Amino acid sequence: MLKTGLSKAGTDLKNGVGIVSPFDASLAPTVESMFFGNYQFSAYYGKINVSKQFTMNLSLYGLAGVGLANWSDKAEIAIDFGLGQRLYINSSWALRLDLMMAIYKGPDPTASNKVNHELVGDRLDSNQFESTVYFRPFLTLALAYLF
């Protein structure tokens, strides 16, 4: 799940800071969630000594997958690829760190060809904007249960 709402920069644009007319990006469609099915290929499996008495297993892997990017009013096919590492705490639990790149298509609210740049008033649909391809990096840290 992704954080929704305006960032600090988006709030400044909405309030007209640094621009001639306000730009309310909260009226444009946003990505609300992404779901991926990934294939992982373990490139390396080994051990690391954390201390003299404690050794952890680790696994370095590549991943690639296909999924959906759910916009507020439609869904688009997305692909992702990246690298990850698991540090095994014991046989059932591991810390997982992934660095992924997600690629998906969606509306571009900053393009000025189809929509008035002021974006004030009612919420707008995706088909009112030009389409663009997004390249978004994601860094995730998780606690994984292995069964």
C-alpha positions in Angstrom: 0.0 0.0 0.0 1.2 3.5 -0.8 0.9 6.7 1.1 -1.9 8.8 -0.3 -2.3 12.6 -0.1 -0.2 15.5 -0.9 3.5 15.8 0.0 4.9 19.0 1.4 5.8 20.1 -2.2 2.2 19.3 -3.4 0.8 21.3 -0.5 3.0 24.3 -1.4 1.8 24.1 -5.1 -1.8 24.0 -3.9 -1.2 27.1 -1.8 0.5 28.9 -4.8 4.0 29.0 -3.2 6.5 29.9 -6.0 4.0 29.8 -8.9 1.6 32.3 -10.5 -1.6 30.2 -10.1 -2.5 27.4 -7.7 -2.0 23.8 -8.8 -4.1 21.4 -6.7 -2.6 17.9 -7.4 -5.0 16.3 -4.9 -7.7 16.6 -7.6 -5.7 14.4 -10.1 -5.8 10.6 -10.0 -3.2 8.9 -7.8 -1.7 5.4 -7.4 -3.3 3.9 -4.3 -1.7 0.4 -4.3 0.4 -2.0 -6.3 0.3 -5.7 -6.4 3.1 -7.9 -7.9 3.7 -11.6 -8.4 7.5 -12.0 -8.5 9.9 -14.8 -9.4 13.1 -14.9 -7.3 16.3 -16.3 -8.4 18.8 -17.0 -5.6 22.2 -16.0 -6.9 24.1 -16.6 -3.6 23.4 -18.5 -0.4 26.0 -18.4 2.4 26.8 -17.5 5.9 28.0 -14.4 7.7 29.7 -14.1 11.1 28.0 -11.4 13.1 30.1 -12.2 16.2 32.4 -15.0 17.3 29.4 -16.9 18.7 26.7 -15.9 16.2 26.5 -16.9 12.5 23.6 -15.9 10.2 22.6 -17.4 6.9 22.0 -15.0 4.0 20.6 -15.2 0.6 21.2 -12.7 -2.3 18.6 -12.8 -5.1 17.3 -11.1 -8.1 13.5 -10.7 -8.7 11.2 -9.8 -11.6 7.5 -9.8 -11.9 4.2 -8.6 -13.3 1.4 -6.9 -11.4 -1.2 -4.1 -11.2 -0.9 -0.4 -10.4 -4.3 0.6 -8.9 -5.0 4.3 -9.7 -7.9 6.0 -7.9 -10.2 5.4 -11.0 -8.5 2.5 -13.0 -5.9 -0.2 -12.9 -2.8 -0.6 -15.2 -0.5 -3.5 -15.8 3.0 -3.0 -14.2 6.3 -4.7 -14.2 9.1 -4.7 -11.6 12.6 -6.0 -11.3 15.3 -5.7 -8.6 17.7 -7.2 -6.1 17.1 -8.4 -2.6 18.8 -10.0 0.4 17.4 -12.1 3.2 19.3 -12.4 6.5 18.0 -15.5 8.3 17.5 -15.0 12.1 16.5 -18.7 12.5 15.0 -21.4 10.3 11.5 -19.7 10.3 12.3 -15.9 10.3 14.4 -13.6 8.1 15.0 -9.9 7.6 14.3 -9.0 4.0 15.6 -6.0 2.1 14.6 -5.3 -1.5 15.5 -2.6 -4.0 13.1 -2.7 -6.9 12.2 -0.6 -9.9 8.5 -0.5 -10.8 7.4 0.5 -14.3 3.8 1.4 -15.1 1.6 3.6 -17.2 -0.7 6.3 -16.0 -2.1 9.9 -16.3 0.3 12.8 -16.1 -1.3 15.7 -14.3 1.7 18.0 -15.0 1.3 17.8 -18.8 -0.5 21.0 -19.9 -1.7 19.9 -23.4 -5.1 18.5 -22.3 -6.0 20.1 -19.0 -5.9 23.6 -17.6 -2.8 23.7 -15.5 -4.6 25.3 -12.5 -6.5 22.1 -11.5 -9.1 23.7 -9.3 -12.6 22.6 -8.7 -13.9 19.0 -9.1 -11.8 15.8 -9.0 -10.7 14.8 -12.5 -10.6 11.4 -14.3 -7.6 9.7 -15.7 -8.9 10.0 -19.3 -8.7 13.8 -18.9 -4.9 13.7 -18.8 -2.1 12.6 -21.2 -0.6 9.2 -20.5 3.0 8.7 -19.4 5.2 5.8 -18.3 6.4 6.0 -14.7 9.7 4.5 -13.4 9.6 4.4 -9.6 12.2 2.9 -7.3 11.1 1.2 -4.1 13.2 0.2 -1.1 11.5 -2.2 1.2 12.5 -3.7 4.6 10.4 -6.5 5.9 10.3 -9.3 8.5 9.6 -12.6 6.6 8.1 -15.8 7.9 9.3 -18.9 6.0 7.3 -22.1 6.0 
